[in-house]
Amino acid sequence: MKKTTLTLLCFIFLYPICLFAADISVADKFRKSFPKNNFESITPTAIRGVYEVYNGNQIYYYMPKDDIIIGGPMISKNGVNITRESYSKKTAQKMAKLQTDSALKIGNGKTTVVEFMDPNCYHCRQAYKFFSQRQDVTLYVFFFPLSKESANKIKYTLCSKNVLKTYDDVMNGKFDNNAALPVCTDKKVDETVKTHMQLISQIGARGTPLFYIKGQVVDGFDLPAIERLLKD
């Protein structure tokens, strides 16, 4: 009886250590086999022998037994994109720590919404129209230029005397078609844009728009998801 109890106690207390050691060996094996592949975490999935690899920008999978990498999303039988859900959770954890002092603040509503956007992005403009009609939101905008024209519009906006009015003009298409814009030489604006790009890199944002609302990430202008979160 004592021997059985001792064995059980050893299993209970040592099992987590064994799992931890196993995870470390998986990470070490991955580093050795794929030295050019940096990662932030390697964690077990629900599938035995398959590990999730997260590098800050994407998720893929690793099978240490066969020493191979598997790309593409993991989909459940119910149609749930497990890979996307996991990536969104990791992104949300990072966005929860964002400092918003460098962001463009719009509104004074009770609900905080963080957005990464490009002024030439069609869905970003649709989102702008949606949020501009709401009084219950405080929007913190981080700029993610995906083209030179977008970068010029962003700098022009931040350099203007009335930033919110200029932003409204930009989002309503007033300066489209490569309109000639004054060159901005404000070093503070350059620093702001640089800060935004650094935050984008840290979070791993890959496209626009990207929202953070009440602890959850919404990738793209998913109106039903956004309305549900704002209603909750």
C-alpha positions in Angstrom: 0.0 0.0 0.0 2.8 2.4 0.9 4.6 1.6 -2.3 1.5 2.3 -4.4 1.0 5.6 -2.6 4.6 6.6 -3.0 4.4 5.8 -6.7 1.2 7.8 -7.1 2.7 10.8 -5.3 5.8 10.7 -7.5 3.6 10.6 -10.6 1.5 13.5 -9.4 4.4 15.7 -8.5 7.0 14.7 -11.1 4.6 14.5 -14.1 4.5 18.3 -14.7 8.3 18.3 -14.5 8.5 15.5 -17.0 6.2 17.4 -19.4 8.3 20.6 -18.9 11.5 18.7 -19.7 9.9 17.1 -22.7 8.9 20.6 -24.0 12.4 21.8 -23.5 13.8 18.9 -25.5 11.3 19.6 -28.3 12.4 23.2 -28.4 16.1 22.2 -28.4 15.5 19.7 -31.2 13.6 22.3 -33.2 16.5 24.8 -32.8 19.0 22.2 -33.9 17.0 21.1 -37.0 15.8 24.5 -38.0 18.4 27.0 -36.8 17.1 29.8 -39.0 13.5 29.6 -37.6 13.2 31.9 -34.6 10.2 31.4 -32.4 8.5 32.9 -29.3 6.9 29.7 -28.1 6.5 26.0 -28.9 3.6 24.3 -27.2 1.8 21.0 -27.5 -1.4 20.8 -29.5 -4.4 18.5 -28.9 -2.9 16.2 -31.5 -0.3 13.9 -29.9 3.2 14.5 -31.2 2.3 17.8 -33.0 3.5 21.1 -31.5 2.4 24.6 -32.3 5.3 27.0 -33.2 4.6 30.7 -32.8 7.2 33.2 -34.2 5.3 36.4 -33.5 4.0 36.7 -37.0 2.5 33.4 -37.8 1.7 29.9 -36.4 2.8 26.6 -38.0 3.4 23.1 -36.6 6.3 20.8 -35.8 6.5 17.0 -35.5 9.6 16.2 -33.6 9.3 12.5 -34.2 9.7 12.9 -37.9 11.5 16.2 -37.6 9.3 18.0 -40.0 7.4 21.4 -40.2 3.7 21.5 -41.2 2.3 24.7 -42.7 -1.3 25.8 -43.1 -4.3 26.1 -40.7 -5.6 23.4 -38.4 -9.4 23.1 -38.9 -11.7 21.2 -36.5 -14.5 19.0 -37.7 -16.9 21.8 -36.8 -15.2 24.2 -39.1 -13.3 26.1 -36.4 -10.0 27.5 -37.5 -7.9 26.5 -34.5 -4.8 28.1 -35.9 -6.5 31.5 -36.3 -8.1 31.3 -32.9 -4.7 30.6 -31.2 -3.0 33.4 -33.2 -5.8 35.9 -32.2 -5.4 35.0 -28.5 -1.6 35.6 -28.7 -2.1 38.9 -30.5 -4.7 39.9 -27.9 -2.3 39.3 -25.1 0.2 41.6 -26.7 -2.3 44.3 -27.6 -3.5 44.3 -24.0 -0.1 45.7 -23.0 -0.1 48.5 -25.6 0.6 52.0 -24.5 -1.8 54.3 -26.4 0.0 57.7 -25.8 1.4 57.8 -29.3 -1.9 56.8 -31.0 -4.4 59.2 -32.6 -7.3 59.5 -30.1 -10.8 59.9 -31.5 -13.9 60.3 -29.4 -14.6 60.0 -25.6 -16.9 57.0 -25.4 -16.9 54.5 -22.5 -15.6 51.7 -24.7 -12.0 51.7 -25.8 -11.2 50.4 -29.3 -7.6 50.1 -30.6 -7.2 50.0 -34.4 -4.2 49.4 -36.7 -5.1 51.0 -40.0 -3.9 52.1 -43.5 -5.7 55.3 -44.8 -5.9 53.8 -48.3 -7.4 50.5 -47.1 -11.0 50.2 -48.2 -12.2 48.3 -45.1 -10.4 50.8 -42.9 -12.5 53.5 -44.5 -15.7 51.5 -44.0 -14.7 51.1 -40.3 -14.1 54.8 -40.0 -17.6 55.6 -41.3 -19.0 53.1 -38.8 -17.1 54.4 -35.7 -17.6 58.0 -36.6 -21.4 57.5 -36.1 -21.0 56.1 -32.6 -20.7 58.2 -29.4 -19.9 55.2 -27.1 -16.4 54.6 -28.3 -12.9 56.0 -27.8 -10.8 55.0 -30.7 -7.1 54.8 -30.5 -5.6 54.7 -34.0 -2.1 53.3 -34.9 -1.0 53.8 -38.4 0.2 50.9 -40.5 1.1 52.3 -44.0 1.1 49.6 -46.7 2.2 51.9 -49.5 4.2 55.1 -50.0 1.0 57.0 -50.8 -0.4 55.8 -47.4 2.8 56.9 -45.6 2.6 60.4 -47.2 -1.1 60.7 -46.1 -0.2 59.6 -42.5 2.6 62.1 -42.2 0.5 64.9 -43.7 -2.3 64.1 -41.2 0.0 64.1 -38.2 1.7 67.3 -39.3 -1.5 69.3 -39.8 -2.7 71.9 -37.3 -6.1 70.2 -37.1 -5.2 66.5 -37.1 -8.8 65.2 -36.6 -10.2 67.3 -39.4 -7.4 66.3 -41.8 -7.8 62.7 -40.8 -11.5 63.0 -41.7 -10.6 64.5 -45.1 -8.1 61.7 -45.8 -10.6 59.0 -44.8 -13.2 60.5 -47.1 -10.9 60.4 -50.1 -10.1 64.1 -50.4 -6.4 63.4 -51.1 -6.7 60.2 -53.2 -5.0 59.6 -56.6 -1.6 60.6 -55.4 -2.6 64.1 -54.6 0.3 66.5 -54.1 0.9 66.9 -50.3 3.3 69.2 -48.5 6.5 67.5 -47.2 6.4 67.1 -43.5 9.7 67.7 -41.7 8.5 67.5 -38.1 10.8 65.1 -36.2 8.1 64.3 -33.7 5.9 63.0 -36.5 8.8 60.8 -37.7 9.2 59.5 -34.2 5.5 58.7 -33.9 5.4 56.8 -37.2 8.5 54.9 -36.2 6.9 54.0 -32.8 3.8 52.8 -34.6 5.9 50.6 -36.9 7.8 49.1 -34.0 4.5 48.3 -32.2 3.2 46.6 -35.4 6.3 44.5 -35.5 6.1 43.5 -31.9 2.4 42.6 -32.2 2.8 40.7 -35.4 0.1 42.6 -37.3 0.0 41.4 -40.9 -2.8 43.5 -42.5 -5.4 46.2 -41.9 -7.7 46.9 -40.2 -6.9 45.1 -37.0 -9.0 45.9 -33.9 -8.7 45.2 -30.1 -12.0 45.4 -28.3 -12.7 44.3 -24.8 -9.8 41.8 -24.6 -10.5 40.3 -28.1 -8.9 40.8 -31.5 -11.0 41.3 -34.6 -9.0 40.7 -37.8 -10.6 42.8 -40.6 -13.8 44.9 -40.6 -15.9 42.0 -39.3 -19.0 44.2 -38.6 -21.1 41.5 -36.8 -18.2 40.6 -34.5 -17.5 44.3 -33.7 -21.1 45.1 -33.0 -21.4 42.1 -30.7 -18.4 43.1 -28.7 -19.6 46.7 -28.4 -23.0 45.5 -27.3 -21.7 43.1 -24.6 
